[in-house]
Amino acid sequence: MPAVVKPANQKGDFLVDYEEKKFEDVKAQPGEKALVTFHTVAFEGSIGFVNLLQTSRLIQKGFETSVLLYGPGVTLALQRGFPKLGDEAFPGHLNFNNRIEKIIADGGKVYACRFALQALYGHGEGALIPGVIPISPLDVLDLVLLHRRDNAFILETWTL
């Protein structure tokens, strides 16, 4: 077997060129909107958290940004903690909560479908992270259509 002559990577090394950007840094024009929809289960994959990060990025770029949580997506907006609400049982346990709270604090709106919340997952509105807006299941499609009518950027994600 040939000898490895390259030194091993060390903590603090850069493994990729993280500064090079190929495309322009797009910013929202005045009044532009964005909608990010989730139909995914909390902790069952990375897309829920990735889309919350994308939501924060859209806000930073100046978009009037809304999040629609429906179906299993409402599980992202539930208050968490163990043994008490707000206690982080393990590192990253409250990633969803912390990011949703940041989105709301930064001016984003987060909507959660009442049907999924109660009928599918057995929770009431009091289980939602403060600031999350519960909506009728009849509002789910209308929220999407309103954003479409306004020529908003819409990022839709389905997993299961």
C-alpha positions in Angstrom: 0.0 0.0 0.0 1.4 3.4 -0.9 2.3 5.8 1.9 0.0 8.8 2.5 2.0 11.9 2.2 -0.6 14.5 2.8 -0.8 15.7 6.4 -4.1 14.8 8.2 -6.7 17.5 8.5 -6.5 19.5 11.7 -9.2 21.2 13.8 -9.7 24.7 12.3 -8.7 23.7 8.7 -10.9 24.7 5.9 -11.9 21.7 3.7 -13.7 23.8 1.1 -13.7 27.3 -0.2 -16.6 28.7 1.8 -16.1 32.3 0.7 -16.4 31.8 -3.1 -20.0 32.7 -4.3 -21.0 32.0 -7.9 -24.2 33.9 -8.0 -25.3 37.4 -7.2 -26.7 37.9 -3.6 -30.3 38.4 -4.5 -32.2 40.8 -2.3 -36.0 41.4 -2.2 -37.4 44.3 -4.0 -39.7 46.5 -1.9 -42.9 44.6 -1.1 -41.7 41.2 -2.3 -43.1 38.3 -0.3 -42.0 34.7 0.4 -43.9 31.7 1.7 -42.2 28.5 3.0 -44.5 25.5 3.5 -43.8 22.4 5.6 -45.5 19.1 5.5 -42.8 17.2 7.4 -42.4 15.6 10.9 -40.2 17.3 13.4 -36.9 15.3 14.1 -37.6 12.8 11.3 -35.2 14.4 8.9 -33.2 17.5 8.2 -35.6 19.3 5.9 -37.7 20.9 8.6 -34.7 22.6 10.2 -33.1 23.4 6.8 -36.3 25.2 5.7 -36.4 27.2 8.9 -32.9 28.3 8.2 -33.9 29.2 4.6 -36.8 31.2 6.1 -34.4 33.2 8.2 -32.3 33.8 5.1 -35.3 35.1 3.2 -36.1 37.5 6.0 -32.4 38.7 6.0 -32.8 39.3 2.2 -35.7 41.6 2.8 -38.7 39.4 1.9 -41.9 39.7 3.9 -41.8 36.1 4.9 -44.4 33.6 6.1 -44.2 30.0 7.2 -47.1 27.6 6.7 -47.1 24.5 8.9 -49.7 21.9 8.0 -50.1 18.2 8.4 -47.2 16.8 10.4 -45.5 20.2 9.9 -47.4 21.5 12.9 -45.2 19.4 15.1 -42.3 21.8 14.4 -44.3 24.6 16.3 -45.0 22.7 19.5 -43.5 23.9 22.7 -40.8 21.4 23.9 -38.6 20.7 26.8 -37.7 18.0 29.3 -38.2 17.7 32.1 -39.9 21.1 31.9 -40.9 23.3 28.9 -37.9 25.2 27.7 -35.3 22.7 29.2 -33.0 21.3 26.5 -32.8 17.5 27.1 -29.9 17.2 24.6 -27.9 19.5 22.4 -30.2 20.6 19.5 -33.4 19.4 21.2 -34.8 22.9 21.0 -33.5 23.8 17.5 -37.0 24.1 16.0 -38.3 26.2 18.9 -35.4 28.5 19.0 -35.4 29.1 15.2 -39.2 29.6 15.1 -38.9 32.1 17.9 -36.1 33.9 16.0 -38.2 34.0 12.8 -41.1 35.6 14.7 -38.8 38.0 16.5 -37.3 39.0 13.1 -40.8 39.8 11.7 -41.7 36.6 10.0 -45.2 35.1 10.4 -45.6 31.4 11.3 -49.0 29.8 10.8 -50.1 26.3 12.0 -53.2 24.4 10.8 -55.7 23.8 13.6 -57.0 20.6 12.0 -53.6 19.0 12.0 -52.8 20.3 15.5 -55.9 18.8 17.1 -57.3 16.1 14.9 -54.0 14.5 13.9 -51.7 15.3 16.8 -54.1 15.8 19.7 -52.8 19.3 20.7 -54.6 22.5 21.5 -53.5 26.0 20.5 -51.9 26.4 23.9 -49.3 23.9 22.9 -47.9 26.2 20.2 -44.8 28.3 20.6 -46.0 31.8 21.6 -46.4 33.9 18.4 -47.4 31.0 16.1 -50.7 31.8 14.5 -53.3 29.0 14.4 -55.4 28.9 11.3 -58.4 27.1 9.9 -57.7 24.2 7.6 -59.8 26.2 5.0 -57.1 28.9 5.2 -54.2 26.6 4.2 -55.0 26.7 0.5 -56.0 30.4 0.6 -52.7 31.4 2.2 -50.9 29.7 -0.7 -53.2 31.3 -3.2 -52.8 34.8 -1.7 -49.0 34.4 -2.0 -49.3 33.2 -5.6 -51.6 36.1 -6.4 -48.9 38.4 -5.0 -46.2 36.8 -7.1 -44.4 35.6 -4.0 -41.5 33.2 -3.9 -43.0 29.9 -2.6 -40.8 27.1 -1.3 -42.9 24.0 -0.7 -41.6 20.9 1.0 -43.4 17.5 1.5 -41.8 14.6 3.3 -43.1 11.4 4.9 
